[in-house]
Amino acid sequence: MNPEEKTLVEILDEHNPIDLARYINYVTAPQAGAIATFSGTTRDSFEGKTVLELRYEAYKPMAIRCIKSICSYARSSWSLHSIAVAHRLGPVPVGITSVFIAISAVHRADALDACKFVIDELKASVPIWKKEVYANGEVWKENSEFLERRLELGKKDGVGSGKDVEFVGHHKKGCCGAKVKVNGGVANISTSHGWSCEL
């Protein structure tokens, strides 16, 4: 089985819950001694405000391509068996999962490190947008990982400016601390990690 066959990436349409057991079963294998998971759920408050739900939107084809690229890079960095990533769109009430990652490996360190990398990179670079709905209003939110990347790009030369964006200078197996270089040309994000996503 090639690595592509052991990777499942799904962006679920509105009102389709994430079946955690389905994704855990997908990555389960006799040779895998570890399964690491991450479940991102809607919490009930933010900075003293009561949260009713989160609402997610995405550019699905690009989001799927970007997540698959991130998974490919994770495979090249850690010894992994299977990867499953699911993200829900539309309203997600308090206590419900909006993003789920399951990764299996022979050893726990690989599974845990890769799981952290995948969620951090997903939040930093995949075109999925979140609106937080409060009892007294709503606001579109940016992930802190995305904000860090945007600050590195500079206010004038963002991803939508038709320039190449290259993350350079970060060679360890984590997700934070990448530097950004902006060149003229077609919009494309590529990282020193080795994964890229066309915009």
Biotite code that builds the C-alpha atoms (Angstrom):
import biotite.structure as struc

atoms = struc.array([
    struc.Atom([0.000, 0.000, 0.000], chain_id="A", res_id=1, res_name="MET", atom_name="CA", element="C"),
    struc.Atom([1.491, 3.382, -0.946], chain_id="A", res_id=2, res_name="ASN", atom_name="CA", element="C"),
    struc.Atom([1.447, 6.327, 1.526], chain_id="A", res_id=3, res_name="PRO", atom_name="CA", element="C"),
    struc.Atom([-1.378, 8.080, -0.377], chain_id="A", res_id=4, res_name="GLU", atom_name="CA", element="C"),
    struc.Atom([-3.633, 5.078, 0.323], chain_id="A", res_id=5, res_name="GLU", atom_name="CA", element="C"),
    struc.Atom([-2.929, 5.350, 4.054], chain_id="A", res_id=6, res_name="LYS", atom_name="CA", element="C"),
    struc.Atom([-4.000, 8.994, 4.275], chain_id="A", res_id=7, res_name="THR", atom_name="CA", element="C"),
    struc.Atom([-7.634, 10.053, 4.607], chain_id="A", res_id=8, res_name="LEU", atom_name="CA", element="C"),
    struc.Atom([-8.498, 13.776, 4.442], chain_id="A", res_id=9, res_name="VAL", atom_name="CA", element="C"),
    struc.Atom([-12.118, 14.921, 4.614], chain_id="A", res_id=10, res_name="GLU", atom_name="CA", element="C"),
    struc.Atom([-13.806, 18.302, 4.851], chain_id="A", res_id=11, res_name="ILE", atom_name="CA", element="C"),
    struc.Atom([-17.329, 17.522, 6.053], chain_id="A", res_id=12, res_name="LEU", atom_name="CA", element="C"),
    struc.Atom([-20.281, 19.593, 4.883], chain_id="A", res_id=13, res_name="ASP", atom_name="CA", element="C"),
    struc.Atom([-22.575, 21.452, 7.231], chain_id="A", res_id=14, res_name="GLU", atom_name="CA", element="C"),
    struc.Atom([-24.375, 19.415, 9.915], chain_id="A", res_id=15, res_name="HIS", atom_name="CA", element="C"),
    struc.Atom([-22.241, 16.280, 9.324], chain_id="A", res_id=16, res_name="ASN", atom_name="CA", element="C"),
    struc.Atom([-20.685, 15.328, 12.659], chain_id="A", res_id=17, res_name="PRO", atom_name="CA", element="C"),
    struc.Atom([-17.185, 13.885, 12.862], chain_id="A", res_id=18, res_name="ILE", atom_name="CA", element="C"),
    struc.Atom([-17.303, 10.169, 13.679], chain_id="A", res_id=19, res_name="ASP", atom_name="CA", element="C"),
    struc.Atom([-14.188, 9.835, 15.871], chain_id="A", res_id=20, res_name="LEU", atom_name="CA", element="C"),
    struc.Atom([-14.353, 6.029, 15.901], chain_id="A", res_id=21, res_name="ALA", atom_name="CA", element="C"),
    struc.Atom([-14.339, 5.926, 12.077], chain_id="A", res_id=22, res_name="ARG", atom_name="CA", element="C"),
    struc.Atom([-11.043, 7.812, 11.874], chain_id="A", res_id=23, res_name="TYR", atom_name="CA", element="C"),
    struc.Atom([-9.436, 5.869, 14.726], chain_id="A", res_id=24, res_name="ILE", atom_name="CA", element="C"),
    struc.Atom([-10.460, 2.617, 13.010], chain_id="A", res_id=25, res_name="ASN", atom_name="CA", element="C"),
    struc.Atom([-8.973, 3.908, 9.743], chain_id="A", res_id=26, res_name="TYR", atom_name="CA", element="C"),
    struc.Atom([-5.513, 4.337, 11.309], chain_id="A", res_id=27, res_name="VAL", atom_name="CA", element="C"),
    struc.Atom([-5.605, 1.206, 13.477], chain_id="A", res_id=28, res_name="THR", atom_name="CA", element="C"),
    struc.Atom([-3.189, -1.521, 12.340], chain_id="A", res_id=29, res_name="ALA", atom_name="CA", element="C"),
    struc.Atom([-1.500, -4.512, 14.007], chain_id="A", res_id=30, res_name="PRO", atom_name="CA", element="C"),
    struc.Atom([1.963, -3.065, 13.326], chain_id="A", res_id=31, res_name="GLN", atom_name="CA", element="C"),
    struc.Atom([1.067, 0.319, 14.880], chain_id="A", res_id=32, res_name="ALA", atom_name="CA", element="C"),
    struc.Atom([1.986, 0.464, 18.561], chain_id="A", res_id=33, res_name="GLY", atom_name="CA", element="C"),
    struc.Atom([0.655, 4.004, 18.969], chain_id="A", res_id=34, res_name="ALA", atom_name="CA", element="C"),
    struc.Atom([-2.302, 6.074, 17.842], chain_id="A", res_id=35, res_name="ILE", atom_name="CA", element="C"),
    struc.Atom([-2.143, 9.791, 18.622], chain_id="A", res_id=36, res_name="ALA", atom_name="CA", element="C"),
    struc.Atom([-5.281, 11.873, 18.267], chain_id="A", res_id=37, res_name="THR", atom_name="CA", element="C"),
    struc.Atom([-6.266, 15.508, 18.491], chain_id="A", res_id=38, res_name="PHE", atom_name="CA", element="C"),
    struc.Atom([-9.883, 16.565, 18.875], chain_id="A", res_id=39, res_name="SER", atom_name="CA", element="C"),
    struc.Atom([-10.629, 20.288, 18.616], chain_id="A", res_id=40, res_name="GLY", atom_name="CA", element="C"),
    struc.Atom([-13.977, 21.074, 20.242], chain_id="A", res_id=41, res_name="THR", atom_name="CA", element="C"),
    struc.Atom([-16.038, 24.227, 20.679], chain_id="A", res_id=42, res_name="THR", atom_name="CA", element="C"),
    struc.Atom([-15.589, 25.660, 24.170], chain_id="A", res_id=43, res_name="ARG", atom_name="CA", element="C"),
    struc.Atom([-18.315, 27.590, 26.010], chain_id="A", res_id=44, res_name="ASP", atom_name="CA", element="C"),
    struc.Atom([-16.496, 30.865, 26.612], chain_id="A", res_id=45, res_name="SER", atom_name="CA", element="C"),
    struc.Atom([-13.804, 33.159, 25.266], chain_id="A", res_id=46, res_name="PHE", atom_name="CA", element="C"),
    struc.Atom([-12.362, 36.101, 27.227], chain_id="A", res_id=47, res_name="GLU", atom_name="CA", element="C"),
    struc.Atom([-15.436, 36.319, 29.463], chain_id="A", res_id=48, res_name="GLY", atom_name="CA", element="C"),
    struc.Atom([-17.953, 36.029, 26.600], chain_id="A", res_id=49, res_name="LYS", atom_name="CA", element="C"),
    struc.Atom([-20.430, 33.156, 26.366], chain_id="A", res_id=50, res_name="THR", atom_name="CA", element="C"),
    struc.Atom([-19.835, 31.182, 23.160], chain_id="A", res_id=51, res_name="VAL", atom_name="CA", element="C"),
    struc.Atom([-22.909, 29.582, 21.571], chain_id="A", res_id=52, res_name="LEU", atom_name="CA", element="C"),
    struc.Atom([-21.200, 27.955, 18.576], chain_id="A", res_id=53, res_name="GLU", atom_name="CA", element="C"),
    struc.Atom([-18.441, 28.223, 16.018], chain_id="A", res_id=54, res_name="LEU", atom_name="CA", element="C"),
    struc.Atom([-19.166, 28.463, 12.282], chain_id="A", res_id=55, res_name="ARG", atom_name="CA", element="C"),
    struc.Atom([-16.608, 27.264, 9.749], chain_id="A", res_id=56, res_name="TYR", atom_name="CA", element="C"),
    struc.Atom([-16.233, 28.017, 6.049], chain_id="A", res_id=57, res_name="GLU", atom_name="CA", element="C"),
    struc.Atom([-13.569, 26.732, 3.672], chain_id="A", res_id=58, res_name="ALA", atom_name="CA", element="C"),
    struc.Atom([-12.378, 26.696, 0.128], chain_id="A", res_id=59, res_name="TYR", atom_name="CA", element="C"),
    struc.Atom([-12.675, 22.899, 0.063], chain_id="A", res_id=60, res_name="LYS", atom_name="CA", element="C"),
    struc.Atom([-10.504, 21.909, -2.927], chain_id="A", res_id=61, res_name="PRO", atom_name="CA", element="C"),
    struc.Atom([-7.567, 23.997, -1.712], chain_id="A", res_id=62, res_name="MET", atom_name="CA", element="C"),
    struc.Atom([-8.087, 23.005, 1.927], chain_id="A", res_id=63, res_name="ALA", atom_name="CA", element="C"),
    struc.Atom([-7.949, 19.318, 1.008], chain_id="A", res_id=64, res_name="ILE", atom_name="CA", element="C"),
    struc.Atom([-4.829, 19.828, -1.147], chain_id="A", res_id=65, res_name="ARG", atom_name="CA", element="C"),
    struc.Atom([-3.081, 21.769, 1.617], chain_id="A", res_id=66, res_name="CYS", atom_name="CA", element="C"),
    struc.Atom([-3.918, 19.188, 4.298], chain_id="A", res_id=67, res_name="ILE", atom_name="CA", element="C"),
    struc.Atom([-2.699, 16.364, 2.034], chain_id="A", res_id=68, res_name="LYS", atom_name="CA", element="C"),
    struc.Atom([0.567, 18.274, 1.494], chain_id="A", res_id=69, res_name="SER", atom_name="CA", element="C"),
    struc.Atom([0.977, 18.696, 5.250], chain_id="A", res_id=70, res_name="ILE", atom_name="CA", element="C"),
    struc.Atom([0.339, 14.957, 5.729], chain_id="A", res_id=71, res_name="CYS", atom_name="CA", element="C"),
    struc.Atom([2.894, 14.127, 3.032], chain_id="A", res_id=72, res_name="SER", atom_name="CA", element="C"),
    struc.Atom([5.488, 16.197, 4.794], chain_id="A", res_id=73, res_name="TYR", atom_name="CA", element="C"),
    struc.Atom([4.648, 14.538, 8.127], chain_id="A", res_id=74, res_name="ALA", atom_name="CA", element="C"),
    struc.Atom([5.215, 11.141, 6.476], chain_id="A", res_id=75, res_name="ARG", atom_name="CA", element="C"),
    struc.Atom([8.625, 12.249, 5.219], chain_id="A", res_id=76, res_name="SER", atom_name="CA", element="C"),
    struc.Atom([9.622, 13.458, 8.703], chain_id="A", res_id=77, res_name="SER", atom_name="CA", element="C"),
    struc.Atom([8.315, 10.709, 10.968], chain_id="A", res_id=78, res_name="TRP", atom_name="CA", element="C"),
    struc.Atom([7.828, 6.966, 10.557], chain_id="A", res_id=79, res_name="SER", atom_name="CA", element="C"),
    struc.Atom([4.012, 6.836, 10.278], chain_id="A", res_id=80, res_name="LEU", atom_name="CA", element="C"),
    struc.Atom([1.575, 4.123, 9.339], chain_id="A", res_id=81, res_name="HIS", atom_name="CA", element="C"),
    struc.Atom([-1.727, 5.944, 8.688], chain_id="A", res_id=82, res_name="SER", atom_name="CA", element="C"),
    struc.Atom([-3.121, 9.480, 8.923], chain_id="A", res_id=83, res_name="ILE", atom_name="CA", element="C"),
    struc.Atom([-6.736, 10.610, 9.094], chain_id="A", res_id=84, res_name="ALA", atom_name="CA", element="C"),
    struc.Atom([-7.788, 14.281, 9.200], chain_id="A", res_id=85, res_name="VAL", atom_name="CA", element="C"),
    struc.Atom([-11.384, 15.516, 9.290], chain_id="A", res_id=86, res_name="ALA", atom_name="CA", element="C"),
    struc.Atom([-12.657, 19.093, 9.563], chain_id="A", res_id=87, res_name="HIS", atom_name="CA", element="C"),
    struc.Atom([-16.271, 20.064, 9.847], chain_id="A", res_id=88, res_name="ARG", atom_name="CA", element="C"),
    struc.Atom([-17.917, 23.058, 8.127], chain_id="A", res_id=89, res_name="LEU", atom_name="CA", element="C"),
    struc.Atom([-20.976, 25.052, 9.173], chain_id="A", res_id=90, res_name="GLY", atom_name="CA", element="C"),
    struc.Atom([-22.175, 25.518, 12.760], chain_id="A", res_id=91, res_name="PRO", atom_name="CA", element="C"),
    struc.Atom([-20.443, 23.514, 15.501], chain_id="A", res_id=92, res_name="VAL", atom_name="CA", element="C"),
    struc.Atom([-22.161, 23.807, 18.925], chain_id="A", res_id=93, res_name="PRO", atom_name="CA", element="C"),
    struc.Atom([-20.360, 23.878, 22.289], chain_id="A", res_id=94, res_name="VAL", atom_name="CA", element="C"),
    struc.Atom([-18.772, 20.541, 23.192], chain_id="A", res_id=95, res_name="GLY", atom_name="CA", element="C"),
    struc.Atom([-18.811, 19.222, 19.620], chain_id="A", res_id=96, res_name="ILE", atom_name="CA", element="C"),
    struc.Atom([-15.678, 18.344, 17.602], chain_id="A", res_id=97, res_name="THR", atom_name="CA", element="C"),
    struc.Atom([-14.809, 20.580, 14.650], chain_id="A", res_id=98, res_name="SER", atom_name="CA", element="C"),
    struc.Atom([-11.429, 19.059, 13.737], chain_id="A", res_id=99, res_name="VAL", atom_name="CA", element="C"),
    struc.Atom([-10.060, 15.588, 14.389], chain_id="A", res_id=100, res_name="PHE", atom_name="CA", element="C"),
    struc.Atom([-6.671, 14.072, 13.614], chain_id="A", res_id=101, res_name="ILE", atom_name="CA", element="C"),
    struc.Atom([-5.637, 10.456, 14.146], chain_id="A", res_id=102, res_name="ALA", atom_name="CA", element="C"),
    struc.Atom([-2.126, 9.235, 13.346], chain_id="A", res_id=103, res_name="ILE", atom_name="CA", element="C"),
    struc.Atom([-0.718, 5.754, 13.860], chain_id="A", res_id=104, res_name="SER", atom_name="CA", element="C"),
    struc.Atom([2.925, 4.752, 14.064], chain_id="A", res_id=105, res_name="ALA", atom_name="CA", element="C"),
    struc.Atom([5.077, 1.970, 15.429], chain_id="A", res_id=106, res_name="VAL", atom_name="CA", element="C"),
    struc.Atom([6.279, 4.258, 18.239], chain_id="A", res_id=107, res_name="HIS", atom_name="CA", element="C"),
    struc.Atom([4.416, 6.908, 20.250], chain_id="A", res_id=108, res_name="ARG", atom_name="CA", element="C"),
    struc.Atom([6.987, 9.688, 19.766], chain_id="A", res_id=109, res_name="ALA", atom_name="CA", element="C"),
    struc.Atom([6.473, 9.686, 15.989], chain_id="A", res_id=110, res_name="ASP", atom_name="CA", element="C"),
    struc.Atom([2.670, 9.620, 16.306], chain_id="A", res_id=111, res_name="ALA", atom_name="CA", element="C"),
    struc.Atom([2.588, 12.382, 18.943], chain_id="A", res_id=112, res_name="LEU", atom_name="CA", element="C"),
    struc.Atom([5.081, 14.685, 17.187], chain_id="A", res_id=113, res_name="ASP", atom_name="CA", element="C"),
    struc.Atom([3.373, 14.256, 13.808], chain_id="A", res_id=114, res_name="ALA", atom_name="CA", element="C"),
    struc.Atom([-0.080, 14.877, 15.299], chain_id="A", res_id=115, res_name="CYS", atom_name="CA", element="C"),
    struc.Atom([1.069, 18.169, 16.841], chain_id="A", res_id=116, res_name="LYS", atom_name="CA", element="C"),
    struc.Atom([2.744, 19.189, 13.586], chain_id="A", res_id=117, res_name="PHE", atom_name="CA", element="C"),
    struc.Atom([-0.381, 18.462, 11.496], chain_id="A", res_id=118, res_name="VAL", atom_name="CA", element="C"),
    struc.Atom([-2.791, 20.464, 13.699], chain_id="A", res_id=119, res_name="ILE", atom_name="CA", element="C"),
    struc.Atom([-0.378, 23.394, 14.046], chain_id="A", res_id=120, res_name="ASP", atom_name="CA", element="C"),
    struc.Atom([0.267, 23.574, 10.290], chain_id="A", res_id=121, res_name="GLU", atom_name="CA", element="C"),
    struc.Atom([-3.444, 23.132, 9.517], chain_id="A", res_id=122, res_name="LEU", atom_name="CA", element="C"),
    struc.Atom([-4.300, 26.107, 11.738], chain_id="A", res_id=123, res_name="LYS", atom_name="CA", element="C"),
    struc.Atom([-1.465, 28.222, 10.326], chain_id="A", res_id=124, res_name="ALA", atom_name="CA", element="C"),
    struc.Atom([-1.994, 27.731, 6.623], chain_id="A", res_id=125, res_name="SER", atom_name="CA", element="C"),
    struc.Atom([-5.136, 25.884, 5.480], chain_id="A", res_id=126, res_name="VAL", atom_name="CA", element="C"),
    struc.Atom([-7.985, 28.056, 4.067], chain_id="A", res_id=127, res_name="PRO", atom_name="CA", element="C"),
    struc.Atom([-10.597, 27.278, 6.715], chain_id="A", res_id=128, res_name="ILE", atom_name="CA", element="C"),
    struc.Atom([-12.240, 30.288, 8.397], chain_id="A", res_id=129, res_name="TRP", atom_name="CA", element="C"),
    struc.Atom([-13.917, 30.428, 11.800], chain_id="A", res_id=130, res_name="LYS", atom_name="CA", element="C"),
    struc.Atom([-16.666, 32.692, 13.137], chain_id="A", res_id=131, res_name="LYS", atom_name="CA", element="C"),
    struc.Atom([-17.232, 32.694, 16.906], chain_id="A", res_id=132, res_name="GLU", atom_name="CA", element="C"),
    struc.Atom([-20.907, 33.251, 17.803], chain_id="A", res_id=133, res_name="VAL", atom_name="CA", element="C"),
    struc.Atom([-21.545, 34.755, 21.256], chain_id="A", res_id=134, res_name="TYR", atom_name="CA", element="C"),
    struc.Atom([-24.724, 35.333, 23.244], chain_id="A", res_id=135, res_name="ALA", atom_name="CA", element="C"),
    struc.Atom([-24.328, 39.048, 22.363], chain_id="A", res_id=136, res_name="ASN", atom_name="CA", element="C"),
    struc.Atom([-22.766, 39.062, 18.877], chain_id="A", res_id=137, res_name="GLY", atom_name="CA", element="C"),
    struc.Atom([-20.311, 37.291, 16.597], chain_id="A", res_id=138, res_name="GLU", atom_name="CA", element="C"),
    struc.Atom([-16.833, 37.789, 15.193], chain_id="A", res_id=139, res_name="VAL", atom_name="CA", element="C"),
    struc.Atom([-14.607, 36.152, 12.569], chain_id="A", res_id=140, res_name="TRP", atom_name="CA", element="C"),
    struc.Atom([-11.514, 34.761, 14.306], chain_id="A", res_id=141, res_name="LYS", atom_name="CA", element="C"),
    struc.Atom([-8.002, 34.138, 13.048], chain_id="A", res_id=142, res_name="GLU", atom_name="CA", element="C"),
    struc.Atom([-5.934, 31.331, 14.542], chain_id="A", res_id=143, res_name="ASN", atom_name="CA", element="C"),
    struc.Atom([-2.882, 32.540, 16.436], chain_id="A", res_id=144, res_name="SER", atom_name="CA", element="C"),
    struc.Atom([-0.704, 30.348, 14.184], chain_id="A", res_id=145, res_name="GLU", atom_name="CA", element="C"),
    struc.Atom([-2.116, 32.119, 11.110], chain_id="A", res_id=146, res_name="PHE", atom_name="CA", element="C"),
    struc.Atom([-1.576, 35.542, 12.708], chain_id="A", res_id=147, res_name="LEU", atom_name="CA", element="C"),
    struc.Atom([2.079, 34.676, 13.383], chain_id="A", res_id=148, res_name="GLU", atom_name="CA", element="C"),
    struc.Atom([2.565, 33.738, 9.735], chain_id="A", res_id=149, res_name="ARG", atom_name="CA", element="C"),
    struc.Atom([0.791, 36.889, 8.533], chain_id="A", res_id=150, res_name="ARG", atom_name="CA", element="C"),
    struc.Atom([2.976, 39.078, 10.724], chain_id="A", res_id=151, res_name="LEU", atom_name="CA", element="C"),
    struc.Atom([6.015, 37.399, 9.249], chain_id="A", res_id=152, res_name="GLU", atom_name="CA", element="C"),
    struc.Atom([4.749, 38.147, 5.750], chain_id="A", res_id=153, res_name="LEU", atom_name="CA", element="C"),
    struc.Atom([4.362, 41.822, 6.555], chain_id="A", res_id=154, res_name="GLY", atom_name="CA", element="C"),
    struc.Atom([1.256, 43.930, 6.270], chain_id="A", res_id=155, res_name="LYS", atom_name="CA", element="C"),
    struc.Atom([1.720, 44.808, 2.566], chain_id="A", res_id=156, res_name="LYS", atom_name="CA", element="C"),
    struc.Atom([2.863, 41.503, 1.067], chain_id="A", res_id=157, res_name="ASP", atom_name="CA", element="C"),
    struc.Atom([0.181, 39.004, 2.144], chain_id="A", res_id=158, res_name="GLY", atom_name="CA", element="C"),
    struc.Atom([-0.599, 35.710, 0.439], chain_id="A", res_id=159, res_name="VAL", atom_name="CA", element="C"),
    struc.Atom([-3.263, 37.334, -1.755], chain_id="A", res_id=160, res_name="GLY", atom_name="CA", element="C"),
    struc.Atom([-0.766, 39.776, -3.281], chain_id="A", res_id=161, res_name="SER", atom_name="CA", element="C"),
    struc.Atom([0.214, 37.520, -6.201], chain_id="A", res_id=162, res_name="GLY", atom_name="CA", element="C"),
    struc.Atom([3.674, 36.834, -4.813], chain_id="A", res_id=163, res_name="LYS", atom_name="CA", element="C"),
    struc.Atom([5.547, 33.649, -3.977], chain_id="A", res_id=164, res_name="ASP", atom_name="CA", element="C"),
    struc.Atom([5.778, 33.041, -0.256], chain_id="A", res_id=165, res_name="VAL", atom_name="CA", element="C"),
    struc.Atom([8.513, 30.783, 1.014], chain_id="A", res_id=166, res_name="GLU", atom_name="CA", element="C"),
    struc.Atom([8.942, 29.765, 4.635], chain_id="A", res_id=167, res_name="PHE", atom_name="CA", element="C"),
    struc.Atom([12.676, 29.389, 5.223], chain_id="A", res_id=168, res_name="VAL", atom_name="CA", element="C"),
    struc.Atom([15.122, 28.746, 8.035], chain_id="A", res_id=169, res_name="GLY", atom_name="CA", element="C"),
    struc.Atom([13.118, 26.216, 10.026], chain_id="A", res_id=170, res_name="HIS", atom_name="CA", element="C"),
    struc.Atom([14.521, 22.719, 9.815], chain_id="A", res_id=171, res_name="HIS", atom_name="CA", element="C"),
    struc.Atom([13.446, 20.993, 13.024], chain_id="A", res_id=172, res_name="LYS", atom_name="CA", element="C"),
    struc.Atom([10.399, 18.758, 13.296], chain_id="A", res_id=173, res_name="LYS", atom_name="CA", element="C"),
    struc.Atom([8.176, 21.319, 14.985], chain_id="A", res_id=174, res_name="GLY", atom_name="CA", element="C"),
    struc.Atom([5.742, 23.768, 13.523], chain_id="A", res_id=175, res_name="CYS", atom_name="CA", element="C"),
    struc.Atom([6.680, 27.155, 14.899], chain_id="A", res_id=176, res_name="CYS", atom_name="CA", element="C"),
    struc.Atom([9.399, 29.655, 14.140], chain_id="A", res_id=177, res_name="GLY", atom_name="CA", element="C"),
    struc.Atom([9.418, 29.580, 10.336], chain_id="A", res_id=178, res_name="ALA", atom_name="CA", element="C"),
    struc.Atom([10.730, 32.687, 8.588], chain_id="A", res_id=179, res_name="LYS", atom_name="CA", element="C"),
    struc.Atom([9.056, 34.048, 5.494], chain_id="A", res_id=180, res_name="VAL", atom_name="CA", element="C"),
    struc.Atom([10.539, 35.309, 2.240], chain_id="A", res_id=181, res_name="LYS", atom_name="CA", element="C"),
    struc.Atom([8.317, 37.031, -0.358], chain_id="A", res_id=182, res_name="VAL", atom_name="CA", element="C"),
    struc.Atom([9.181, 36.955, -4.100], chain_id="A", res_id=183, res_name="ASN", atom_name="CA", element="C"),
    struc.Atom([7.295, 38.219, -7.165], chain_id="A", res_id=184, res_name="GLY", atom_name="CA", element="C"),
    struc.Atom([5.365, 35.679, -9.258], chain_id="A", res_id=185, res_name="GLY", atom_name="CA", element="C"),
    struc.Atom([2.460, 33.276, -8.920], chain_id="A", res_id=186, res_name="VAL", atom_name="CA", element="C"),
    struc.Atom([0.919, 32.850, -5.486], chain_id="A", res_id=187, res_name="ALA", atom_name="CA", element="C"),
    struc.Atom([2.310, 29.680, -3.958], chain_id="A", res_id=188, res_name="ASN", atom_name="CA", element="C"),
    struc.Atom([3.127, 28.736, -0.377], chain_id="A", res_id=189, res_name="ILE", atom_name="CA", element="C"),
    struc.Atom([6.079, 26.438, 0.088], chain_id="A", res_id=190, res_name="SER", atom_name="CA", element="C"),
    struc.Atom([7.837, 25.683, 3.322], chain_id="A", res_id=191, res_name="THR", atom_name="CA", element="C"),
    struc.Atom([11.267, 24.543, 4.299], chain_id="A", res_id=192, res_name="SER", atom_name="CA", element="C"),
    struc.Atom([9.366, 21.540, 5.669], chain_id="A", res_id=193, res_name="HIS", atom_name="CA", element="C"),
    struc.Atom([8.932, 20.425, 2.078], chain_id="A", res_id=194, res_name="GLY", atom_name="CA", element="C"),
    struc.Atom([5.183, 20.770, 1.704], chain_id="A", res_id=195, res_name="TRP", atom_name="CA", element="C"),
    struc.Atom([3.522, 23.389, -0.455], chain_id="A", res_id=196, res_name="SER", atom_name="CA", element="C"),
    struc.Atom([0.050, 24.450, -1.451], chain_id="A", res_id=197, res_name="CYS", atom_name="CA", element="C"),
    struc.Atom([-0.889, 26.434, -4.566], chain_id="A", res_id=198, res_name="GLU", atom_name="CA", element="C"),
    struc.Atom([-3.242, 29.363, -3.979], chain_id="A", res_id=199, res_name="LEU", atom_name="CA", element="C"),
])
